[in-house]
Structures are given as structure tokens and as C-alpha cells.
Amino acid sequence: MPLAQGSLHSHPPFSRSDGEAAPMRRVTLAVRQLMLALLLMLAAAQPAAAQQILRDSETEKLFNDMSRPLIEAAGLQPSNVRIVLINDPEINAFVAGGQIVYVHSGLITAADNANQVQGVIAHELGHVVGGHVLRIQDGMRQATGITLLSLVLGGIAIAAGAGDAAMGAMALGQQAALGQFLAFTRAQESSADLAGASYLAKSGTSGRGLIDFFKKLQNQEFRLAVYATDSYDRTHPLSSERIASLTEVFTKDPAWNRATDPALEARFQRVRGKLIGYLSNKEAVLRTYPKSDTSAPAHLARAYAYHRMGDRDAALREADALLAKAPGDPFYLELRGQILLESGKPTEALAPLRQAVAIAPDQPMIQSMLGHALLATERQDNLPEAERVLRASIGRDNEQPFAWHQLGMIYDRKGDQPRAALATAERYSLQGEPKLALASAERAMRGIPRGTPDFLRAEDIAMVSRHLVERDKKNRRDR
């Protein structure tokens, strides 16, 4: 459920065509218009296939730690809730079913502090607990019910020869249906605001950040010349309305003036810095973090910016400046290893990555990077260690397509083709390629002993992939 502001205005009536069939054509167009509007609003709550998920060890650990108190306050299990970062410059976050909160990179880079992001996450958890993605179908049914009633009345008027009256009835019905649906979504947003406020209060987290975030949205509205005085034709309440209602709630909360844990705030600023460095061009990075800035976020931002430009020496200087202050930081060591590995120095990357894994053995993506570096050395004697760390990585997080790819390469080099095929099936399954996943899983089943855990896993992938392939075929036939 998007948190960003949105408005939707009905289109002006279509111009009338000549001939007696024109009223009925306009009926059809009106219905299509409304349904398209509702579907577009629903689509905004779905993660687009083209959207890229950004994964980073430090970022995901921060998300877990900063959201845990809020998730527990919402009555949910932290192990069942995921905060997923999406590469999208819009200042936004949403849920799309289940217990996954999608956070746009634009929200992290625009946020001033961790508390603002916590406020947004609390709001989105309100949508999760409220089951709003599922209940949005109720709003659509109510809206289309009004439209159908207006069509019946319009049909009666047309039958009586009152074409203009019929079109008026249907236009009013369409507008009423759209208004009903927008009112439904605004009610959900207001409900999520209040639920999020309660989670912040229960967890002892200040609501000041959420207020500040809505003020950011309000400033965006002003820059875009959105000067609406009411939210009648909007999917969300106006930012001014939300600020007013939530300020009254938050200022009574004992946590209102409570500061964020300084260590958590420092971690957020590091993540924000590296994200800016990873996504922005060099000029923008240096404007935000000039070379005179020797803070950790600045070094991280510049290191990623230089690395993306292919300037290995400059990137390593920034990483080494970080390690000089904190030589045992696993994420700084990971950064140094990544720079070396991705600039064609896998052997030199091994030392910092091994040290990072030793310090933080619970970070699967660092383990995966070490496995990648070991394979990239193309030394046969590194294969056992590579297999061990990759299996450990997947054991902690099996949703890593590249780790499965690397593991498949190891099995291939060992001559274990059935398990190479199984690893490939896992990779294609995660990447949404059911046809390729099915072929690889069937190939694995032909070589793995029946009844073993690996055989059963290949069988599961084959069963799910076959179902998806058949469904896709049916959908193509039905078009």
C-alpha cells in the first residue's frame, strides 16, 4: 500500500458519436474507464517486475534491528516480516501482500535520520496487520456495485428513450463509484497511520520522525503546486491532515522527545551514505560528501562512487581510511574485498573477506562473496573452502540466486552433474524462470538417488515449476 501521496481525477465525458448506438458505446467506455482507474491504483501497490531489489549485508541487518521493536509491538513475529529495499528514486514504501514491507531507495536517501524511516515502517506494518491489501478487493466490489446500479438505471432510461438522462445517471454512478473507492483507500491510510502510531508508542519510539516525514511529503506537494484543500479525490489523506491528526496523538506520548539510540543513528547514516554512493553519479556524491568530509558515511559514499567509476585506487583509499579507524569492522572489510574482487584481484580479496567472515559468521552475503572470490582465483585447492562457505551462506539465506550459481559451478568442476543441475534449478526458480527450473530439476532427479533430501528438493522444484509452466501456457491460450 503506497505511502506516497496520490490523486486521481475522473476524465471528462467522451465526446458523443453519431448514431443510435452511441449511448451504449459510452456506457462501455465509462465502465472501462472506472475499472482501469481502479486497476491502476491497485497496480501501484504491487512490486513491478522491473524493479530491482537491492541487497546488502549491513543494510539488511540495520533494517532488522530498527524494525524489530515495531514488529513486536504490532504483534507479529520478527522472523516472519521482511523489510526489502527496492531501487526506486521515489520517496515511498508499500506492502503488496504477506508480511513484506518494500522500501524505496529514494526514501532512505531522502530521510534525515533513522527515526523517519522507523515511522514509515510503522505505518506500513499497520497495513500488514490490517490486511489492507486483501481488503482492497472489498473496496473494488463496493465501487463496481455502484457502477452496475447506475448501468441498470441508465439502461432503463435508454429503453424509455431518454438517452441524455441515461448518460447523466451513468456519469453520476461512475463518479460515485470512484469516490467510494477513494474514500475506502483513504480510510485504510488513516487506519494505518493510527496503527503505526500505536506501534511506535508501544515500542517506546518517538513519532517525531513520522511527522517530519509527512512534512517532507507536504513540501513535495507545494513544489508540485498541489494546493488541494481537501482529500476528496485522492487515494491518501492530505499531508496537512495527517500531520494535524498525528501530532495530537504523538505529543501526548512519553516517547515524543526520546532521542534515537546514537549507535542506531550512526548505522543508519552509514547505510544512507553507501546507498547514495552506489546510486548517484560522482558529482552528486561529492556535493553531498565533499572530500573534506572525513566521516564514515562520507568515506563509504565516495568509496562506492569511485568503485562504480572503475577507479580502484581511489576506492581503496576510502576503504582503507575506514579500516584505519575500525580495523575489525566486518562491513568495511567486506567493502575492501568487494573492490578488489570486482576489479580483477580475487586473490588479494581473500584476506579481507576471510577476516570479515570470521568476525561476522552470521552474514550470508559476506560468505557468498568469499565463495565467489575463492572460485575466481581458479585454483583447484580453493574449491573445498568455496563449497563450505557457499553452503553455509545458503543455509542461512537460500534466496541468493548468485550463490546458487556459484555452488553449481563448484559441483560442475567436481564432476557432480546432478547436483550442479539441482543448484541451477534453485537459481532459475528464484529468478522466476519456471521452464528452465523444470528442465534442470528433472535433469537432477535423473542422477540423484531417489528418496534422498536432494532428490526430494529437486522433485519439489519440478512440481512447482511444472504448475507454473502449465499456468503460463493456459494464460497464453486464453488471450
C-alpha positions in Angstrom: 0.0 0.0 0.0 1.8 3.1 -1.2 2.6 5.7 1.4 3.3 8.5 -1.1 0.6 10.9 -2.0 -1.6 10.2 -5.0 -4.6 11.8 -6.6 -6.9 10.5 -9.3 -9.4 12.7 -11.2 -12.1 11.3 -13.4 -11.7 12.0 -17.1 -14.2 14.4 -18.8 -17.0 12.7 -20.7 -16.2 11.2 -24.0 -17.5 13.3 -27.0 -20.7 11.9 -28.4 -20.6 9.9 -31.6 -23.3 10.0 -34.3 -25.8 7.2 -34.4 -28.2 5.5 -32.1 -25.5 3.1 -30.7 -23.5 6.0 -29.2 -25.1 5.9 -25.7 -24.3 2.2 -25.3 -20.7 2.7 -26.5 -20.3 5.4 -23.9 -21.6 3.1 -21.3 -18.9 0.6 -22.1 -16.2 3.2 -22.2 -17.4 4.6 -18.8 -17.2 1.2 -17.2 -13.8 0.5 -18.8 -12.6 3.9 -17.5 -13.6 3.2 -14.0 -12.2 -0.3 -14.0 -8.9 0.9 -15.5 -8.6 3.6 -12.8 -9.2 1.0 -10.0 -6.7 -1.4 -11.5 -4.1 1.3 -11.9 -4.4 2.2 -8.2 -4.1 -1.5 -7.3 -1.1 -1.9 -9.5 0.6 0.9 -7.6 0.6 -1.4 -4.6 2.3 -4.2 -6.5 6.1 -4.5 -6.9 6.8 -4.1 -10.6 8.7 -7.0 -12.1 11.3 -4.5 -13.5 12.0 -3.1 -10.0 15.4 -4.2 -8.8 15.8 -5.4 -5.2 19.0 -4.1 -3.6 20.6 -6.5 -1.1 23.4 -5.5 1.3 24.5 -7.2 4.5 24.8 -4.1 6.6 21.6 -2.6 5.3 19.5 -5.7 6.0 21.0 -6.0 9.5 20.1 -2.4 10.1 16.5 -2.9 8.8 16.1 -6.0 11.0 17.4 -4.2 14.2 15.5 -0.9 13.7 12.2 -2.6 12.8 12.2 -5.4 15.4 10.7 -3.4 18.3 7.9 -2.1 15.9 7.2 -5.6 14.6 6.9 -7.0 18.1 4.7 -4.1 19.1 2.4 -4.9 16.1 2.0 -8.5 17.5 4.0 -10.1 14.6 7.0 -12.4 14.7 10.2 -10.6 13.5 11.3 -13.8 11.8 8.2 -13.6 9.5 8.5 -10.0 8.5 10.9 -8.7 5.9 12.0 -5.2 5.0 13.1 -5.2 1.4 15.0 -2.4 -0.3 13.9 -1.6 -3.9 16.0 0.5 -6.3 13.5 3.3 -6.9 14.1 7.0 -6.5 10.6 7.9 -5.3 10.1 8.7 -1.7 7.8 5.8 -1.0 7.2 2.5 0.8 4.4 -0.1 0.4 3.2 -3.6 1.2 1.9 -5.9 -1.5 0.5 -8.8 0.4 2.1 -11.1 3.0 4.5 -9.7 5.6 7.0 -7.9 3.3 7.5 -4.1 3.6 9.1 -2.7 0.4 11.1 0.4 1.0 12.3 2.6 -1.9 15.9 3.6 -2.1 14.6 7.2 -2.6 13.1 7.1 0.9 16.4 6.1 2.5 18.4 8.7 0.7 15.8 11.5 1.4 15.4 10.6 5.1 17.3 12.8 7.5 17.5 10.2 10.2 16.6 6.6 11.3 13.5 7.7 13.2 11.9 9.0 10.0 12.3 5.5 8.4 11.0 3.8 11.5 7.9 6.0 11.3 7.3 4.9 7.7 7.9 1.2 8.6 5.4 1.5 11.5 2.8 2.9 9.1 3.4 0.0 6.6 3.1 -2.5 9.4 -0.4 -1.0 10.0 -1.3 -2.1 6.5 0.1 -5.6 7.1 -1.8 -6.1 10.4 -4.9 -4.6 8.9 -4.9 -6.9 6.0 -5.4 -3.9 3.7 -4.0 -5.5 0.5 -6.6 -8.3 0.8 -9.4 -6.0 1.8 -8.8 -3.6 -1.1 -10.9 -6.1 -3.1 -13.9 -5.2 -0.9 -13.5 -1.6 -1.9 -13.4 -2.5 -5.6 -16.6 -4.6 -5.2 -18.4 -1.8 -3.5 -17.3 0.6 -6.2 -18.3 -1.6 -9.1 -21.6 -2.4 -7.3 -22.5 1.3 -7.5 -21.4 1.3 -11.2 -23.6 -1.6 -12.0 -26.6 0.0 -10.3 -26.0 3.2 -12.4 -25.9 1.0 -15.6 -29.2 -0.6 -14.7 -30.8 2.8 -14.2 -29.2 4.1 -17.4 -30.4 1.1 -19.3 -34.0 1.8 -18.2 -33.6 5.4 -19.2 -32.3 4.4 -22.6 -35.1 2.0 -23.1 -37.5 4.8 -22.3 -35.8 7.0 -25.0 -34.2 9.3 -22.5 -30.6 9.0 -23.7 -29.3 12.2 -22.1 -30.8 11.3 -18.8 -29.3 7.8 -19.1 -25.8 9.3 -19.7 -26.3 11.6 -16.7 -27.2 8.7 -14.5 -24.3 6.6 -15.6 -21.8 9.5 -15.3 -23.0 10.2 -11.8 -22.7 6.5 -11.0 -19.2 6.4 -12.3 -18.2 9.4 -10.2 -19.9 8.0 -7.1 -18.1 4.7 -7.5 -14.7 6.3 -7.9 -15.5 8.5 -4.8 -16.5 5.4 -2.9 -13.2 3.6 -3.7 -11.1 6.6 -2.9 -12.8 7.1 0.4 -12.1 3.4 1.1 -8.4 3.8 0.4 -8.2 7.0 2.5 -9.8 5.2 5.4 -7.1 2.5 5.1 -4.4 5.0 5.1 -5.8 6.8 8.2 -6.1 3.4 9.9 -2.5 2.6 9.1 -1.4 6.0 10.4 -3.1 5.3 13.8 -1.9 1.7 14.0 1.6 2.8 13.2 1.4 5.5 15.9 0.3 2.8 18.4 3.3 0.6 17.5 5.7 3.5 17.9 4.2 4.2 21.3 4.3 0.6 22.5 7.9 0.2 21.4 9.0 3.5 23.1 9.9 5.0 19.7 9.3 8.7 19.1 6.7 9.6 16.5 8.5 12.8 15.6 10.2 11.1 12.6 6.8 10.2 11.0 5.6 13.8 11.5 8.8 15.1 9.9 8.4 12.6 7.0 4.9 13.8 6.3 6.2 17.4 6.3 8.7 16.3 3.6 5.7 15.0 1.6 3.9 18.2 2.2 6.9 20.2 0.9 6.8 18.0 -2.2 3.1 18.8 -2.7 3.9 22.5 -2.6 6.8 22.1 -5.1 4.5 20.3 -7.4 1.8 23.0 -6.9 -0.6 20.6 -5.3 -2.7 23.0 -3.2 -5.7 20.9 -2.5 -7.8 21.9 0.5 -9.4 18.5 0.9 -8.6 14.9 0.1 -11.9 14.0 -1.7 -10.3 13.0 -5.0 -7.2 11.4 -3.5 -6.1 7.9 -2.6 -4.4 9.3 0.6 -5.4 12.0 3.1 -3.5 15.3 2.6 -0.2 15.5 4.4 -1.5 18.5 6.3 -4.5 16.4 7.6 -2.2 13.6 8.6 0.2 16.0 10.4 -2.6 17.6 12.3 -4.2 14.3 13.5 -0.9 12.5 14.3 0.7 15.5 16.1 -2.1 15.5 18.6 -1.5 11.8 19.2 2.3 11.8 19.4 2.8 14.9 21.6 0.9 13.1 24.4 3.2 10.1 24.1 6.1 9.9 26.7 8.4 8.9 23.8 7.8 12.1 21.8 11.1 13.7 22.9 13.0 10.5 23.2 16.2 10.5 21.0 17.1 7.7 18.8 19.9 5.4 20.0 23.1 7.1 18.8 24.6 3.8 17.7 21.5 3.0 15.6 21.6 6.5 14.1 25.2 6.2 13.2 24.5 2.9 11.5 21.6 4.5 9.5 23.9 7.3 8.3 26.4 4.7 7.1 23.8 2.8 5.1 22.4 6.1 3.7 25.9 7.1 2.7 26.8 3.9 0.9 23.4 3.9 -0.9 24.0 7.5 -2.1 27.4 6.4 -3.3 26.1 3.3 -5.1 23.2 5.0 -6.8 24.3 8.6 -7.5 26.8 9.9 -10.0 30.2 11.1 -8.8 29.3 14.8 -9.0 26.2 14.4 -6.8 28.1 12.2 -4.3 30.9 14.8 -4.0 28.4 17.6 -3.5 26.8 15.7 -0.6 30.0 14.3 0.8 32.9 16.6 -0.3 36.5 15.3 0.1 36.8 17.5 3.2 34.2 15.3 5.0 36.1 12.6 6.8 33.0 10.9 8.4 32.3 7.2 7.9 29.2 7.9 5.7 31.3 10.2 3.5 34.1 7.6 3.1 31.5 4.9 2.3 29.7 7.1 -0.3 32.9 8.1 -2.0 34.3 4.5 -2.0 31.2 3.2 -3.8 31.2 6.1 -6.2 34.8 5.6 -7.1 34.4 1.9 -7.4 31.5 2.2 -9.8 33.6 4.5 -11.9 36.4 1.9 -12.1 38.8 4.0 -10.0 40.1 1.1 -7.8 42.9 3.1 -6.2 40.7 5.9 -5.1 38.0 3.5 -3.8 40.7 1.6 -1.8 42.0 4.8 -0.3 38.5 5.5 1.1 38.1 1.9 2.3 41.5 2.0 4.0 40.6 5.3 5.7 37.6 3.5 7.2 39.7 0.5 8.3 42.3 2.7 9.9 39.6 3.9 12.3 37.9 0.5 12.7 40.1 -2.4 11.6 37.7 -5.0 12.8 34.6 -3.8 11.2 33.3 -6.7 9.0 31.4 -4.4 6.6 34.5 -2.3 5.9 36.5 -5.5 5.3 33.7 -6.6 3.0 33.9 -3.4 1.1 37.6 -3.7 0.6 37.2 -7.3 -0.5 34.5 -6.3 -2.9 36.5 -3.6 -4.5 39.5 -5.9 -5.1 37.3 -8.8 -6.3 35.3 -6.8 -8.8 38.4 -5.0 -10.1 40.1 -8.3 -11.0 42.1 -9.0 -7.9 40.3 -12.1 -6.4 43.4 -13.5 -4.6 44.0 -10.1 -2.9 40.3 -10.0 -1.9 40.6 -13.3 0.1 42.3 -11.9 3.2 39.8 -9.1 4.0 36.8 -11.4 3.1 38.1 -14.2 5.2 38.6 -11.8 8.1 35.1 -10.4 7.6 33.5 -13.9 7.7 35.5 -14.8 10.8 34.2 -11.7 12.6 30.6 -11.9 11.3 29.9 -15.6 10.6 26.1 -14.8 10.6 26.3 -12.7 7.4 25.4 -14.9 4.5 26.1 -12.4 1.8 29.7 -11.8 3.0 30.1 -15.6 2.9 28.8 -15.7 -0.6 31.2 -13.0 -1.7 34.1 -15.0 -0.2 32.9 -18.1 -2.1 32.8 -16.0 -5.3 36.4 -14.8 -4.7 37.7 -18.3 -4.0 36.2 -19.5 -7.2 37.5 -16.6 -9.2 41.1 -17.5 -8.2 40.6 -20.6 -10.5 42.7 -22.6 -8.1 41.5 -26.2 -7.5 42.7 -26.2 -3.9 40.3 -23.4 -3.1 37.2 -25.4 -4.2 36.6 -27.2 -0.8 36.6 -23.9 1.1 34.4 -22.3 -1.5 31.9 -25.1 -1.3 31.9 -24.9 2.5 31.3 -21.2 2.7 28.7 -21.2 0.0 26.8 -24.0 1.6 26.9 -22.1 4.9 25.7 -18.9 3.2 22.8 -20.7 1.5 22.0 -22.5 4.8 21.4 -19.1 6.3 19.7 -17.4 3.3 18.7 -19.7 0.4 17.2 -16.8 -1.6 20.5 -15.9 -3.3 20.5 -16.8 -7.0 24.1 -15.9 -7.5 25.3 -18.1 -4.5 23.4 -21.0 -6.1 25.1 -20.2 -9.4 28.5 -20.3 -7.8 27.7 -23.6 -6.0 26.5 -25.1 -9.3 29.9 -24.2 -10.8 31.7 -26.0 -8.0 29.7 -29.1 -8.5 30.3 -28.9 -12.2 34.1 -28.7 -11.6 33.9 -31.6 -9.3 32.1 -33.7 -11.9 28.8 -33.9 -9.9 26.4 -33.0 -12.7 23.2 -34.0 -10.9 23.9 -31.6 -8.0 25.1 -28.9 -10.4 21.7 -29.3 -12.1 19.9 -29.0 -8.7 21.8 -25.8 -7.9 20.9 -24.4 -11.3 17.2 -25.4 -10.7 17.3 -23.4 -7.4 18.8 -20.4 -9.2 16.2 -20.4 -12.0 13.4 -20.9 -9.6 14.4 -17.8 -7.6 14.8 -15.8 -10.8 11.3 -16.6 -12.0 12.2 -18.9 -14.9 10.0 -21.9 -14.3 10.7 -23.6 -17.7 14.4 -23.6 -17.1 14.0 -24.5 -13.5 11.8 -27.5 -14.5 14.4 -28.8 -17.1 17.2 -28.5 -14.5 15.2 -30.2 -11.7 14.3 -33.1 -14.0 17.9 -33.5 -15.0 18.9 -33.5 -11.3 16.3 -36.2 -10.5 17.7 -38.5 -13.1 21.1 -38.6 -11.3 20.3 -38.2 -7.6 19.3 -41.3 -5.6 15.5 -41.4 -5.0 14.3 -40.6 -1.5 17.4 -38.5 -0.6 16.9 -34.9 0.6 18.4 -33.6 -2.6 16.1 -35.7 -4.7 13.0 -34.6 -2.8 14.1 -31.0 -3.2 14.5 -31.4 -6.9 11.1 -33.1 -7.0 9.5 -30.1 -5.2 11.1 -27.6 -7.6 9.9 -29.7 -10.6 6.3 -29.9 -9.2 6.0 -26.1 -8.6 7.8 -25.2 -11.9 5.6 -27.6 -13.9 2.5 -26.0 -12.4 3.8 -22.5 -13.3 4.7 -23.6 -16.9 1.2 -25.1 -17.4 -0.4 -22.0 -16.0 1.5 -19.8 -18.4 0.5 -21.9 -21.3 -3.1 -21.7 -20.3 -2.9 -17.9 -19.9 -1.4 -17.6 -23.4 -4.2 -19.8 -24.9 -6.9 -17.7 -23.2 -5.6 -14.4 -24.6 
